Amino acid sequence: MSANHSDAVVVTKGVTKEYSDHGIPVLAVRGIDLEIKTGEFTAIVGPSGSGKTTFLNLISGLDRVTEGKIWLNGKPLSEMSGRELSDFRRDNIGFIFQAYNLIPVLTVTENVEYIMLLQGLSAEERHRRVQTMLGELGLDGFEKRFPPQLSGGQQQRVAVARAIVAQPALVLADEPTANLDSQTAIELIDRMRYLNETHGVTFIFSTHDTKIMERAKRLIVLKDGRIDSDEVRE
């Protein structure tokens, strides 16, 4: 299989992940073939133990496959060294976590620009992108605040800004609404879908949240480490 799909951000072929649990082999992911195209807004769902978080970790290169291959932006993850993979992940993947993972001693601006600082972008470019992104996420006026001074919803919007501002090929969101109340969660999802539609940001969610499932343009259901169903809708 060629991975040179011009509109594919992620291509997986025969991806399998086996763990050892007290000496007993456990197949968390079992031979998944999948293609995620640029601009998709995809939710990967399934019961606990279905393999969705493991699969997200494999796509991001945070974990290595036992068998199979993964291409991200046309590059084979399995052929990269640890350092190459770390640099590639920094430049190509944005992460949104359940627990926000903001740095509490940095301001909102400093948290959002952190990845761009590592990438070596100029102060002017960082400032321009941060201001634009905070404006799009309704965070104007919060630039100098610290994470503990923000609500949970505001912190997660800062995390979304941080994930997107470096213009990655892909944003991975693992249970991003788990710590939010229903209304705050809906507002966050709608803002992410707006960024998807206006900027073409490619999102993959791992979630139990029906509100994300309802708003996803593609719904992939995992069961026992395999794709049980794959539905595209607009």
BAFI-3210 file (N, C-alpha, C; in Angstrom, 3 decimals, decimal comma, padded with zeros to 6 digits):
// residues 234
n [1|2|3|4|5|6|7|8|9|10|11|12|13|14|15|16|17|18|19|20|21|22|23|24|25|26|27|28|29|30|31|32|33|34|35|36|37|38|39|40|41|42|43|44|45|46|47|48|49|50|51|52|53|54|55|56|57|58|59|60|61|62|63|64|65|66|67|68|69|70|71|72|73|74|75|76|77|78|79|80|81|82|83|84|85|86|87|88|89|90|91|92|93|94|95|96|97|98|99|100|101|102|103|104|105|106|107|108|109|110|111|112|113|114|115|116|117|118|119|120|121|122|123|124|125|126|127|128|129|130|131|132|133|134|135|136|137|138|139|140|141|142|143|144|145|146|147|148|149|150|151|152|153|154|155|156|157|158|159|160|161|162|163|164|165|166|167|168|169|170|171|172|173|174|175|176|177|178|179|180|181|182|183|184|185|186|187|188|189|190|191|192|193|194|195|196|197|198|199|200|201|202|203|204|205|206|207|208|209|210|211|212|213|214|215|216|217|218|219|220|221|222|223|224|225|226|227|228|229|230|231|232|233|234]
n.u [000,835|000,565|001,564|001,284|-001,032|-002,526|-004,386|-004,530|-004,051|-003,525|-002,605|-003,200|-002,093|-002,856|-002,496|-001,450|-001,446|000,097|000,028|001,644|000,170|000,906|002,372|000,557|-000,492|-002,096|-004,218|-004,621|-005,159|-006,208|-005,165|-005,861|-006,985|-006,975|-007,887|-007,440|-008,556|-007,377|-008,803|-010,885|-013,339|-013,370|-014,671|-013,546|-014,929|-016,142|-016,538|-014,918|-011,705|-011,866|-009,855|-009,438|-007,982|-005,416|-005,059|-005,052|-002,691|-000,871|-001,168|-000,127|002,471|003,278|003,263|004,536|003,843|003,028|002,717|002,302|001,849|002,158|001,457|002,035|001,138|002,325|004,729|006,530|005,991|007,211|009,796|011,250|013,655|013,808|014,306|013,861|011,162|010,074|010,601|009,153|006,565|006,170|006,029|003,930|001,654|-001,013|-002,027|-004,812|-005,807|-007,624|-007,198|-006,349|-003,567|-002,036|000,664|001,066|002,513|002,919|001,642|-001,503|-000,866|001,845|001,591|000,179|001,960|004,086|004,849|005,450|007,632|009,515|009,696|011,058|009,938|009,534|009,266|007,375|005,745|004,806|003,321|001,361|-000,042|-000,934|-002,650|-004,617|-005,652|-006,550|-008,542|-010,347|-011,202|-012,591|-011,141|-010,078|-008,472|-007,656|-005,001|-002,839|-003,459|-003,174|-003,332|-004,631|-006,360|-008,456|-011,598|-012,621|-013,580|-012,483|-009,749|-009,563|-010,117|-007,856|-006,039|-006,890|-006,270|-003,472|-002,914|-003,592|-002,387|000,207|-000,180|-000,539|-000,561|-002,487|-004,845|-005,123|-007,488|-008,083|-010,675|-011,671|-013,733|-014,352|-014,079|-015,811|-018,859|-022,131|-023,092|-020,794|-019,161|-020,506|-020,232|-017,447|-016,981|-018,397|-016,859|-014,473|-015,373|-016,009|-013,411|-012,418|-014,012|-013,518|-010,752|-009,808|-008,751|-007,696|-009,285|-009,121|-010,986|-010,961|-013,421|-016,145|-018,259|-021,463|-022,189|-020,038|-020,029|-022,462|-021,873|-019,749|-018,267|-017,519|-017,846|-016,266|-016,474|-014,969|-014,437|-013,366|-010,734|-010,938|-012,254|-015,582|-017,670|-017,929|-018,835|-019,628|-020,760|-022,433]
n.v [-001,203|002,143|005,065|007,565|009,331|012,046|013,657|012,623|012,685|010,881|007,518|004,183|000,833|-002,401|-002,106|-003,110|-003,592|-005,042|-005,787|-006,803|-008,233|-008,934|-011,051|-012,156|-012,007|-009,198|-008,067|-004,962|-003,356|-004,429|-005,020|-002,627|-000,860|002,262|005,504|008,916|011,917|015,189|017,900|016,559|015,890|013,994|011,489|009,021|006,351|004,201|001,519|001,449|000,041|-000,618|000,160|002,719|004,945|003,845|003,523|006,201|007,010|005,528|006,587|009,110|008,594|008,400|005,939|002,765|000,667|-002,854|-004,497|-003,709|-000,539|003,031|006,089|009,519|012,521|011,586|010,544|007,772|006,663|004,596|004,419|006,401|007,770|008,172|010,927|012,147|011,533|012,919|015,612|015,677|015,204|017,496|019,446|018,653|017,663|018,608|018,604|018,001|017,682|015,850|016,919|019,489|020,367|022,724|025,053|026,120|028,343|029,993|032,637|033,023|033,829|033,009|030,232|029,548|030,290|028,605|026,208|027,302|028,824|026,807|025,951|027,979|030,318|033,794|036,570|038,449|037,000|035,018|036,582|037,670|035,360|034,329|036,391|036,379|033,752|033,663|035,562|034,276|032,266|033,477|034,657|037,156|039,681|038,072|037,573|038,003|036,574|033,850|030,228|029,195|031,272|031,056|029,689|026,209|025,764|027,961|027,414|025,088|026,125|027,708|025,614|024,491|026,596|026,575|024,077|024,466|026,758|026,500|025,514|022,667|019,500|017,856|017,561|016,018|014,986|013,925|012,850|015,596|017,061|016,015|017,066|019,162|021,098|020,522|022,672|024,277|022,429|022,010|024,563|024,627|022,470|023,388|025,627|024,380|022,958|025,106|026,137|023,982|024,116|026,679|026,986|024,578|022,765|019,606|017,299|014,670|012,963|011,180|009,728|009,571|011,172|012,063|014,464|015,287|013,161|013,600|015,901|015,272|014,787|012,443|009,217|006,794|003,627|001,696|-001,661|-004,088|-003,619|-003,444|-001,951|-001,382|-000,021|002,567|005,636|008,189|011,455|014,592]
n.w [000,000|-000,883|000,828|-000,085|-000,237|-001,363|-000,034|002,470|005,931|007,938|007,612|008,231|008,351|008,927|011,706|014,837|018,341|021,032|024,446|027,499|030,224|033,293|032,272|030,551|027,230|025,794|023,376|022,412|020,210|017,062|014,115|012,505|009,707|008,302|007,070|007,374|006,195|005,170|006,905|008,121|010,723|013,107|015,259|017,431|018,970|021,632|024,031|027,312|027,171|024,536|022,882|021,926|023,052|023,102|020,344|019,508|020,766|019,289|016,694|017,158|017,662|020,260|021,301|020,219|017,410|017,503|015,325|011,808|010,004|010,186|008,654|008,786|007,515|005,211|006,067|007,370|010,579|011,956|011,074|012,208|014,472|018,086|018,691|016,191|015,908|018,062|017,323|014,928|015,816|017,377|015,368|013,761|015,077|017,135|020,529|022,642|025,883|028,420|030,976|030,487|030,838|030,976|031,636|034,805|035,793|033,683|031,635|029,827|027,171|027,073|027,436|025,111|023,072|023,402|021,966|019,480|020,166|020,644|018,061|016,904|015,816|014,948|017,292|016,473|014,677|016,378|018,187|016,490|015,648|018,116|019,060|017,068|017,328|020,014|019,853|018,115|019,742|021,724|023,804|024,155|026,019|028,033|027,994|029,806|032,030|034,394|034,299|036,784|037,297|035,627|034,425|034,081|031,460|030,121|030,439|028,892|026,391|026,036|025,855|023,451|021,714|021,995|020,867|018,204|017,197|016,212|013,758|013,051|011,244|012,191|014,842|017,911|020,199|023,336|025,114|025,516|026,692|029,117|031,715|031,823|032,219|030,711|029,011|028,683|027,469|025,021|023,866|023,556|021,767|019,548|018,898|018,158|015,944|014,314|013,853|012,455|010,149|009,108|008,972|008,154|009,960|010,994|012,982|015,383|017,651|020,732|022,566|024,995|024,927|024,092|022,972|021,424|019,622|018,294|016,877|015,295|012,078|011,092|012,333|014,080|015,331|017,743|018,753|020,879|019,990|017,255|014,192|014,394|013,214|010,704|009,989|007,781|007,886|007,312]
ca.u [000,000|001,297|001,072|001,299|-002,378|-002,274|-005,295|-004,595|-003,145|-003,171|-002,884|-002,723|-002,238|-002,619|-001,918|-001,723|-000,683|-000,038|000,644|001,748|-000,442|001,370|002,808|-000,509|-000,586|-003,385|-004,282|-005,421|-005,556|-006,100|-005,153|-006,715|-006,702|-007,763|-007,363|-008,065|-008,219|-007,231|-010,048|-011,934|-013,718|-013,668|-014,712|-013,338|-015,673|-016,225|-016,497|-013,596|-011,049|-012,064|-008,602|-009,411|-006,858|-004,205|-004,950|-004,634|-001,274|-000,096|-001,205|000,709|003,850|003,575|003,464|004,979|003,016|003,611|002,743|001,634|002,531|001,403|002,036|001,450|001,577|003,150|005,979|006,348|006,414|008,022|011,182|011,881|014,281|013,091|014,464|013,146|009,737|009,730|010,572|008,066|005,316|006,083|005,718|002,815|000,496|-001,445|-002,689|-005,747|-005,949|-008,748|-006,826|-005,848|-002,098|-001,399|001,747|000,404|003,312|002,977|000,397|-002,235|-000,044|003,054|001,171|-000,222|003,083|005,194|005,295|006,062|008,948|010,359|009,882|011,936|009,252|009,891|008,350|006,279|004,847|004,141|002,331|000,255|-000,845|-001,582|-003,763|-005,667|-006,261|-007,297|-009,755|-011,281|-011,693|-013,282|-010,254|-009,526|-008,428|-007,162|-003,616|-001,884|-003,926|-002,549|-004,354|-005,484|-007,319|-009,445|-012,525|-012,234|-013,850|-011,488|-008,474|-009,573|-010,003|-006,422|-005,395|-007,227|-005,446|-002,090|-002,827|-003,854|-001,675|001,423|-000,648|-000,174|-001,337|-003,507|-005,066|-005,669|-008,162|-008,452|-011,711|-011,437|-014,858|-014,671|-014,112|-016,613|-020,317|-022,705|-023,148|-019,414|-018,680|-021,128|-019,588|-016,090|-017,053|-018,823|-015,710|-013,541|-015,943|-015,838|-012,017|-012,331|-014,676|-012,965|-009,301|-009,461|-008,005|-008,104|-009,444|-009,538|-011,356|-011,258|-014,414|-017,403|-019,229|-022,454|-022,253|-019,029|-020,496|-023,535|-021,325|-018,667|-018,607|-017,240|-017,922|-015,640|-016,720|-014,057|-014,914|-012,336|-009,532|-011,189|-013,281|-016,900|-018,407|-017,266|-019,914|-019,348|-021,975|-022,132]
ca.v [000,000|003,396|006,041|008,881|009,789|013,482|014,329|011,860|013,078|009,635|006,231|003,045|-000,450|-003,574|-001,670|-003,993|-003,306|-006,080|-005,524|-007,935|-007,964|-010,008|-012,184|-012,588|-011,064|-008,535|-007,341|-003,749|-002,938|-005,656|-004,953|-001,532|-000,140|003,492|006,692|010,176|012,937|016,571|018,622|015,750|016,156|012,578|010,983|007,581|006,060|002,792|001,317|001,342|-001,191|-000,870|000,431|004,036|005,763|003,184|003,833|007,602|007,054|004,965|007,579|010,260|008,176|008,311|004,506|002,091|-000,479|-004,198|-004,859|-002,754|000,715|004,281|007,257|010,800|013,503|010,878|010,069|006,556|006,882|003,472|004,548|007,543|007,588|008,876|012,376|012,529|011,419|014,024|016,841|015,551|015,358|018,920|020,266|018,130|017,227|019,365|017,741|018,560|016,640|015,939|017,726|020,776|020,311|024,036|025,287|027,086|029,555|030,790|033,319|032,473|034,057|032,171|028,851|029,363|030,455|027,746|025,323|028,140|029,175|025,635|025,875|029,065|031,396|035,131|037,143|039,103|035,971|034,392|037,535|037,763|034,127|034,214|037,344|035,888|032,538|033,991|036,239|033,299|031,400|034,274|034,851|038,514|040,263|037,080|037,275|038,061|035,762|032,544|029,170|029,091|032,383|030,786|028,569|025,005|025,966|028,896|026,696|024,169|026,932|028,024|024,382|024,379|027,605|026,078|022,937|024,841|027,968|026,142|025,047|021,271|018,759|017,064|017,801|014,854|015,414|012,752|013,195|017,017|017,680|015,169|017,838|020,366|020,925|020,282|023,878|024,657|021,427|022,291|025,773|024,268|021,632|024,240|026,456|023,514|022,674|026,344|026,169|022,936|024,531|027,921|026,879|023,245|022,012|018,201|016,852|013,316|012,880|009,927|010,276|008,933|012,264|012,025|015,788|015,253|012,196|014,222|016,976|014,746|014,560|011,022|008,497|005,472|002,888|000,577|-002,708|-005,122|-003,305|-003,431|-001,014|-002,029|000,722|003,789|006,368|009,571|012,274|016,028]
ca.w [000,000|-000,893|001,806|-000,704|-000,516|-001,280|000,893|003,717|007,001|008,627|006,961|009,020|007,644|009,759|012,974|015,969|019,552|022,058|025,742|028,412|031,523|034,192|031,460|029,634|026,118|025,607|022,104|022,606|018,862|016,259|012,656|012,008|008,464|008,381|006,411|007,798|005,207|005,607|007,134|008,754|012,107|013,349|016,632|017,634|020,196|022,000|025,482|027,928|026,762|023,104|022,186|021,272|023,536|022,586|018,916|019,426|021,141|018,171|015,615|017,521|017,888|021,692|021,520|018,992|017,011|017,553|013,900|010,942|009,700|010,268|007,986|009,169|006,519|004,240|006,671|008,172|011,965|012,463|010,617|012,865|015,787|019,146|018,540|014,961|016,193|018,963|016,518|013,951|016,582|017,735|014,203|012,965|015,860|018,304|021,509|023,619|026,899|029,350|032,141|029,973|030,764|030,843|032,590|035,693|036,054|032,457|031,282|028,682|025,975|027,130|027,208|023,709|022,144|023,829|020,880|018,443|020,694|020,370|016,609|016,486|015,107|015,442|018,289|015,755|014,152|017,535|018,705|015,519|015,698|019,427|019,121|016,176|017,860|021,228|019,402|017,550|020,813|022,718|024,946|024,166|027,353|029,002|027,620|030,929|033,156|034,597|034,287|037,970|037,324|034,579|034,613|033,332|030,035|029,582|030,357|027,759|025,175|025,916|025,378|022,023|021,030|021,983|019,946|016,813|016,779|015,473|012,443|012,834|010,248|012,868|016,266|018,611|021,424|024,131|026,098|025,835|027,412|030,275|032,961|031,612|032,268|029,377|028,183|028,371|026,505|023,719|023,321|023,147|020,566|018,436|018,507|017,435|014,627|013,554|013,402|011,439|008,908|008,558|008,787|007,667|010,971|011,061|014,368|015,757|019,058|021,418|023,485|025,384|025,009|023,005|022,327|020,360|018,617|017,514|016,038|014,453|010,661|010,852|013,605|014,007|016,570|017,993|019,652|021,057|019,230|015,805|013,749|014,333|012,187|010,255|009,351|007,380|007,763|007,309]
c.u [000,870|000,695|000,966|-000,101|-002,359|-003,170|-005,402|-003,575|-002,619|-003,544|-002,337|-003,010|-001,870|-002,081|-002,414|-000,848|-000,980|000,711|000,793|001,183|-000,127|001,706|001,774|-000,620|-002,005|-003,320|-005,205|-005,960|-005,251|-006,245|-006,026|-006,146|-007,592|-007,072|-008,151|-007,601|-008,100|-008,609|-011,160|-012,139|-014,280|-013,674|-014,499|-013,942|-015,690|-016,146|-015,072|-012,988|-011,202|-010,813|-008,463|-008,255|-005,530|-003,987|-004,515|-003,145|-000,381|-000,029|-000,230|002,172|004,249|003,805|003,827|004,084|003,775|003,753|002,023|002,442|001,568|002,173|001,300|002,032|002,548|004,449|005,725|006,887|007,393|009,495|011,933|012,534|013,480|013,137|013,727|011,642|009,263|009,626|009,402|006,714|005,094|005,567|004,437|001,562|000,241|-002,219|-003,623|-006,068|-007,164|-008,448|-006,159|-004,323|-001,459|-000,295|001,301|001,175|003,493|001,626|-000,283|-001,398|001,162|002,727|000,890|000,990|004,217|005,736|005,999|007,449|009,939|010,653|010,764|011,261|009,583|008,851|007,146|005,256|004,089|003,019|001,113|-000,661|-001,597|-002,800|-004,933|-006,403|-007,074|-008,598|-010,796|-011,892|-012,334|-012,460|-009,541|-009,563|-007,902|-005,664|-002,666|-002,328|-003,163|-003,643|-005,207|-006,534|-008,458|-010,393|-012,028|-012,449|-012,858|-010,124|-008,450|-009,536|-008,562|-005,678|-005,675|-006,385|-004,007|-001,923|-002,860|-002,909|-000,404|001,110|-000,212|-001,033|-002,560|-003,617|-005,739|-006,227|-008,676|-009,394|-011,650|-012,544|-015,165|-014,814|-014,993|-018,106|-020,866|-022,676|-021,753|-018,834|-019,222|-020,464|-018,187|-016,100|-017,424|-017,690|-014,690|-014,067|-015,845|-014,405|-011,763|-012,874|-014,040|-011,478|-008,856|-008,656|-008,567|-008,120|-009,746|-009,780|-011,400|-012,203|-015,515|-018,566|-020,180|-022,530|-021,213|-019,488|-021,544|-022,992|-020,188|-019,155|-018,309|-017,172|-017,386|-015,824|-015,744|-014,701|-013,858|-011,132|-009,683|-012,222|-014,595|-017,794|-017,689|-018,277|-019,503|-020,670|-021,575|-023,176]
c.v [001,253|004,341|007,428|009,277|011,299|014,178|013,600|012,377|011,832|008,448|005,139|001,766|-001,584|-003,263|-002,532|-003,578|-004,375|-005,659|-006,832|-007,524|-009,129|-011,274|-012,700|-011,573|-010,514|-007,752|-006,150|-003,227|-004,088|-005,381|-003,868|-000,918|001,104|004,603|007,908|011,262|014,322|017,216|017,802|016,169|014,835|012,254|009,474|007,238|004,549|002,659|001,303|000,003|-001,521|-000,580|001,834|004,918|005,170|003,545|005,282|007,740|006,495|005,957|008,719|009,891|008,175|006,855|003,883|000,897|-001,792|-004,732|-003,766|-001,480|001,888|005,367|008,498|011,859|012,866|010,316|008,822|006,733|005,812|003,587|005,699|007,134|008,368|010,378|012,882|012,553|012,568|015,340|016,835|015,778|016,826|019,758|019,853|017,757|018,195|018,447|018,555|017,437|016,898|016,925|019,053|020,800|021,655|024,156|026,414|028,377|030,405|031,445|032,596|032,619|033,130|030,696|028,602|029,412|029,450|026,865|026,127|028,614|028,050|025,502|026,994|030,166|032,741|035,621|037,789|038,091|035,280|035,293|037,598|036,540|033,983|035,127|036,866|034,710|032,818|034,710|035,253|032,400|032,183|034,547|036,212|039,058|039,325|036,810|037,158|037,252|034,438|031,472|029,077|030,205|032,187|029,672|027,365|025,162|026,897|028,223|025,769|024,924|027,396|026,809|024,158|025,365|027,121|024,949|023,372|025,912|027,664|025,525|023,613|020,632|018,110|017,500|016,570|015,312|014,188|013,183|014,683|017,675|016,973|015,955|019,080|020,071|020,933|021,513|024,326|023,707|021,700|023,505|025,459|023,469|022,486|025,155|025,624|023,184|023,914|026,443|025,119|023,433|025,762|027,823|025,503|022,421|020,597|017,753|015,354|013,321|011,422|010,306|009,296|009,914|012,248|013,368|015,894|014,314|012,826|015,252|016,508|014,558|013,119|010,340|007,079|004,790|001,722|-000,392|-003,798|-004,897|-003,314|-002,361|-001,773|-001,361|002,031|004,556|007,792|010,300|013,738|016,756]
c.w [000,000|000,139|001,199|-001,172|-000,297|-000,262|002,226|004,718|007,715|007,758|007,871|008,248|008,598|011,147|014,136|017,147|020,598|023,319|026,501|029,767|032,452|033,409|030,485|028,498|025,956|024,299|022,261|021,271|017,919|014,762|012,047|010,740|008,454|007,612|006,884|006,847|005,851|005,774|007,753|010,208|012,625|014,834|016,610|018,992|020,438|023,497|026,002|027,555|025,287|022,285|021,645|021,748|023,069|021,125|018,703|019,760|020,040|017,013|015,893|017,690|019,350|022,096|020,180|018,684|017,240|016,134|013,120|010,755|009,821|009,525|008,464|008,248|005,523|004,782|007,528|009,592|012,442|012,076|011,287|014,182|016,821|018,991|017,297|015,203|017,075|018,192|015,536|014,632|016,941|016,569|013,478|013,734|017,008|019,229|022,400|024,598|027,796|030,478|031,761|029,797|030,440|031,894|033,520|035,927|034,802|032,211|030,120|027,408|025,946|026,915|025,725|022,776|022,384|022,698|019,785|018,863|020,409|018,877|016,074|015,696|015,746|016,446|017,612|015,256|015,281|018,051|017,787|015,624|017,010|019,492|018,265|016,800|019,122|020,869|018,883|018,618|021,959|023,966|024,916|025,592|028,423|028,848|028,815|032,145|033,210|034,667|035,554|038,083|036,312|035,000|033,820|031,841|029,381|029,445|029,148|026,438|024,955|025,368|023,890|021,214|020,912|020,960|018,488|016,294|015,979|014,105|012,144|011,746|010,880|014,321|016,867|019,951|022,174|025,257|026,494|026,655|028,725|031,574|032,880|031,782|030,850|028,487|027,762|027,330|025,109|023,065|022,813|021,845|019,356|017,963|017,728|016,045|013,726|013,012|012,322|010,097|008,279|008,238|008,284|008,653|011,066|012,517|014,421|017,264|019,500|022,545|023,845|025,254|023,809|022,280|021,218|019,245|017,703|016,525|015,124|013,022|010,243|012,217|013,406|015,351|016,649|018,969|019,687|020,134|017,726|015,469|013,580|013,309|011,883|009,414|009,037|007,237|007,804|008,135]
res [m|s|a|n|h|s|d|a|v|v|v|t|k|g|v|t|k|e|y|s|d|h|g|i|p|v|l|a|v|r|g|i|d|l|e|i|k|t|g|e|f|t|a|i|v|g|p|s|g|s|g|k|t|t|f|l|n|l|i|s|g|l|d|r|v|t|e|g|k|i|w|l|n|g|k|p|l|s|e|m|s|g|r|e|l|s|d|f|r|r|d|n|i|g|f|i|f|q|a|y|n|l|i|p|v|l|t|v|t|e|n|v|e|y|i|m|l|l|q|g|l|s|a|e|e|r|h|r|r|v|q|t|m|l|g|e|l|g|l|d|g|f|e|k|r|f|p|p|q|l|s|g|g|q|q|q|r|v|a|v|a|r|a|i|v|a|q|p|a|l|v|l|a|d|e|p|t|a|n|l|d|s|q|t|a|i|e|l|i|d|r|m|r|y|l|n|e|t|h|g|v|t|f|i|f|s|t|h|d|t|k|i|m|e|r|a|k|r|l|i|v|l|k|d|g|r|i|d|s|d|e|v|r|e]
***
